[in-house]
Amino acid sequence: MDVDVVVQWVRTEWTKASRGGVSAGLRNSLPVAFALPHTKAAVHEVFQREWGDFEPVWSEESYSIDRMRLSLREEDGILAVQLQDVMLAAPRRWARPSPVRLQRGEWVRWQLNHRWVRPRDGGWNYEMTTLNLAYGGVADLKVFLGKPTRLVDERARLR
């Protein structure tokens, strides 16, 4: 990777069936971060899907940043992080936060959510994306289980 970062994406996906009652309680209690498998600079992705009973499924790790979803700019020991909203789904976010600036040893948690209509049957799907990103490497595998240095919460009320 060009930049010394550890990235963890946590994506939770559900349908209208998990919007209320016991299912909603389960979904709302799901983790937004996990312990890392190692401390090397890498991109980790975890999916928690309703149709998999919200069990965490880890993708194969990567060593490259998806520049369509995440912009990183390093200058003079400061890393500017900007999560891109690439989903063509509601709600559209016209006014976005400025990039978050991190010093080495700091980390950010950035969250946003969406909803969209499934073309095959007209039902609703929902997704919450959480980006956990540490700059300058990590020594603690549980770093993302603690309190972030910076928190950006772009979650909107989804109907």
N, C-alpha and C positions, 0 to 999 in steps of 0.2 A: 504494500500500500504506500501511497505517496506521503501520507500523514500518519503520525503515530497515534492511532485511535483504536479503541475497542467499541464496537457498535453492537447493540442488541435491539432488534426489532421484535416487538410482541404484538401479534395481530389476533384480535378476538372477532369472530364472525358468528352471526346468529340470524334467525328469522323472526317473524312476528310472534311465533310460538313461544319465544323466550322473553317476551316483553313484559309479562306480568306474572304474578303468583310466585310459586316455588322456583320455577325456571329463572325468573328475573333475579331472585335472591342469589341463586347459584352463580349466575353470570356476573352479577355485581360484586361477588366475593372473589372472582378470579384474580390471580396475581398480574401485575403490570411489569414485573421484573423477575428474573431467575438468577440463581448462582451461575457463574460462568464455568465452562469445562476446563479452562486454562487461562493464563494471563497474557498470552501472545496477542499482538494486534490482529484482529480478525473481525469479520461481520457474522453475527449469529442471528438466526431468525427462528422464532417460535410461533406456531399457530395453535390457537384454541378455538375449535369450531363446534357449534351446536351439534352438527351431524356426526361428530366424533365424541359426543358426551363431554365436550370441553376439555378433554385430556390434552395436555401439552404435547405437541409434535415438533421436534427440532429438525430444521432443514440442514443439509450439509453446509458447513461453514464456508465462507468465501474470504478472499483476500483482496477484493476490489470493491470500491464504493459505487453504488448505482447513482451516477451523477444526475439522473433525471429526478430522483426522489430526494437527494440530499446534496446540498452545496456546502463545500468546505473551503475556506480560504485562510491560509496560515501566513502571518506576517509579524515579524519582530516578537516571536514567542507567544503570540495571541492567535487563537483559532476562532474564526467566525463560522458559526453553524447556522444553516438555514434549511429547515424542512420544507420541501416543495409539496404543494397540494396537487397531485397529478390525477386524482380520481375525478372522473366525469360523473359525479354524483352530488346529491344535495347533502348539506347546504353548500352553496358556492361561497367561497370566502374571498371577497373582493379586497378587504383591508386585512393585510397579514402583518404579524409582528416583525419587527426588525430582526436581523440575525443576532443570535446569542454569542457573546464573546467569552471565551474560556481561556484561562491560564492553565499551564501544565498542572496536572493533579486535580483539576476540576471536572465536573460532569454535569450533563443536562438531561432532563427528562422532558420530552415534548410529546403532547398527546393531541390527537384530533380524531373526529368520528364522521361517519357518512351513512347515508341510506340510499337505496336505489331500488327500482322495480325490476324484477326478473322478467325478461322478455318471454320466457316459455309459458309462464302461468299468471303473470301480473301480481305475484306476491312480493312482499318487501324483504330485502336483505339489508343487514346492518353490519358495520365494521368499526371497531375502534383500533387505531394504530398508536402504539407507544414506542417512541424512539428513546433509548437510553444510550448515551454516547459519552465516553470518558476520553479526555485528551491527555496525552503523555504517558500512556500505559497505566496498568493497574497492578497492584500487589495483592489485593484482597479479592478472592473469587466471588465474594458476596457484596462487592461494592454497590451494585445496583439495587440491593435490598435495603440500603440506607436512604438517608435524606439527600436529594440532589443539591448541588451547588446552585443550579438554576432550574426553574420549573416554568414551562410554557404550556398552558392549558387552553387549547382551542376547541375543546369539546363544546358542541352546541346541543340544544334540546332537539331530539329527533322525534318526529311523530310517527 
